[in-house]
Amino acid sequence: MAIATKKPAEKPPLEKIFGPHGWLARHHPHFEYRRSQLEMAEAVESALENRQHLIVEAGTGTGKTLAYLVPILRCSERVVVSTGTKNLQEQVFFKDVPFLKKLFPEMRVTLMKGRQNYLCRQKLYDIEKQPVLSGMEEVDMYAQIREWEKHTESGDRAELQNLRDTSELWSRIDARGEACTGQKCKEFERCFITLMHQRAAESDILIVNHHLFFADLGLRQMEFASLLPDYAAIVFDEAHQIEDVATQYFGVQISNYRVEELARDTEATLRAKSLEGAEVLGAVADLRHRADIFFDLFPAKDGRNAFHNREPFLQTNRGTYSSLLNALVRLASELTRLKDRPEEINNLARRAEELRRGFEFALESKERNFVYWWERRGRGVFLEVSPIDVSALMRERLFDKVPAVVLTSATLAVAGNFDFLKARLGVQNAKEKVLESHFDFGEQALLYTPAHLPDPREPDFPRLASEEIVQILKATHGRAFVLFTSYQQMREIFERVRPRLRYPMLLQGTAPRTALLDRFRSTRHAVLFATSSFWQGVDVQGQQLSAVIIDRLPFAVPSDPVVAARIRMINEDGGNAFTEYQTPEAVIALKQGFGRLIRSETDRGVLAILDQRIVRKPYGRVFFASLPHYRRTDKLEELRAFMREC
Ligand code: SF4
C-alpha cells in the first residue's frame, strides 16, 4: 500500500512557525516562544527527512505535541502518532489537529482506537432477536445505542455519554476481532471498522495509542491482515511506557474470561442464527464445567505469581488439564459438524482451537526468553507468558522495519543519557536530544528530603512518615498528592493521617479515577492519597496542587514475576540488574511522579521524598542527577518558609 500521501511541499524554515514572531505567535492564544520547542521540531523534521530514529526528552511545558505534529504535517509520507492513553489521543485529535488545520487545511488525519471501542452493527442487529437484555437500564441503553447507530459516523463509544466503562451490554455488541466475520459479514461495507480502515488508507496521519500500535505489530508478525495501513514513520509520545505495552502484546494471555466469552458467544450465535445445536450446547456446558475445575486449581488470592512449577503442576493435574483441552477440541468439532453453518460458526471453532493452543503454550512451552506466570484479579484467573527482554523483538519488528521511529516523553533520560532506554528497547543508531524545560525549577519547586526518618523498610516507618506528612500538609494547607508504591502502605498511612487534619481527604479506590480527580480539582485544600496509576498522565495546574509527597523510592517489586525474571536474566548474563535495570526504572518513575507538580510557569510547590535512601545510599546520586535542578532542603522550617512565599 502506498505510503507517500502527498507531494513534498516547499518548506519554509520552522522558525517561521515556532519563532518569536512566527505563525504560532500570531495564531495561538497562549503561545510563548520556547527555544526547546523549535529545537525539537527541527530534530523531528530532520529524523523524518533523513529516515533516522530519534530519541528526544522534552521537559514539561516544551509544547512537544506541536513540535512533532508540525514536522509530521510537512512530511510527504504517512506517519503514525502513538500516544500512551486514549485521553491523550483524543486531545491530539480534537484539540491540536483542528488548530493546525488553519495552517495545513489539506491534511487528512484519522483517529484509530482498538476495535472494542467501536460498535459492531451486525451484533447490534442480532441482539434484537435475543431475549438477553437484563433490566430497564440495559433496555434503555440499547434503545439509545440503536438510535445513535443511525447517525454516528465513527461508531466510537466515546460519543455515548451515558455508557458506563464497565457496560456488560457494550461487551456484547462491540466490534472486537474474535467474533468478526470480516468480508463475509452482511454489514461489511457499512461496518465502522471498514470505514475507519478506508479513512486511514487515505490519511496522512494516523493517531493511535500504544495498545493498538502493538496489537497491529503482533498481527503483522502472524501474517494476518494488519490493522494499520503501511506507514513510513512513527512518533511515540509518552514513550517511557512502551516497554510495558510491548511486553503485553509480544506475550500470550489466556484466562477464564476468554473461555467464558467463547461459551457465551457460541450460545448467542446459535440463538441469533436460529440454529439447532444440542450437541454444541452440550459441548459448551462441558467446557464451562472443565474450565471451572481447572481454574479452581489456582489459589484464591489476588496477585501476580511466578509459574515455576508448571511441570509438577501438570503431573499432578494432568487429568483436569487434558479434560479442558479435550472440551475445547470437542466444541470445535461439534461446531464444524453443524450443517449449513454461517461464517460466525467457523470463527467460533477457530477461537476454540486458538484457546487450546494458548493453553498448551502457557503450560508446556519452554522458551528461554519468556517468563510464565499467573495472576488472580477478582474473579479472573489469567495465565500469562511474557517476553523477559523485548529488545530483540523490538529491533526485528520495529526499528529494523520502520525507517524513522521517534521516541519522546518528559521522562526518558537517566542521569542525562538514554543508555537505559536504548538497552531496554533495542534501539541502535538513533539521534539523541535532551531538551531542558523552560520552567525555573530552582525558583518554582522545593525538594524536601527529611533526613531523620528511618529506612522505609523499618517497622516504625509508617508511624513516623505519617507524622511527617501531617506536618507537610499543615504547611501546604492540604492541596497535595500523597503517592505510594503499595496499597497497604497507602491505606495504613491514610488512616493515621486522616484524623489529624481537617482538609478533605480522598483515597484511591473509593471512587473511579476521573471522579476522584474531578473532586480533587474542585475541592479546596483537598489531599489525594493514591498509588501508581496517579503517578502518570495527571495534570492539575495552579495552587490546587501545591505538594507531591512520595513515601519511598519507586523500585519495582522484586518479587513480581516479570521483574524477577528480568533481574535474573541480567545477572545471569553477567550484568548488574540493580544498576542497569532497577535503579534507572525507579528514576524514570520518580521523575514521572514529581512531574505532576509543576505544570506551568506560574506553578509553585513542594516535592517531598520520605525515603532517606535517596540521600544516604550511593545510588541516590543517580536520582539527583536525573531530576531537574530543584531547590533542596532537609529542614521542615525551610519548607514552611517556602510555602509562606507561595
Ligand atoms: S464486519 Fe465484523 S465488526 Fe463489522 S459489522 Fe460485521 S461482524 Fe461486526
Boltz pocket constraint, residues with backbone or C-beta under 6 A from the ligand:
constraints:
  - pocket:
      binder: B
      contacts: [[A, 119], [A, 120], [A, 121], [A, 122], [A, 123], [A, 174], [A, 175], [A, 176], [A, 179], [A, 180], [A, 181], [A, 182], [A, 183], [A, 185], [A, 186], [A, 187], [A, 188], [A, 191], [A, 192], [A, 193], [A, 194]]
      max_distance: 6.0
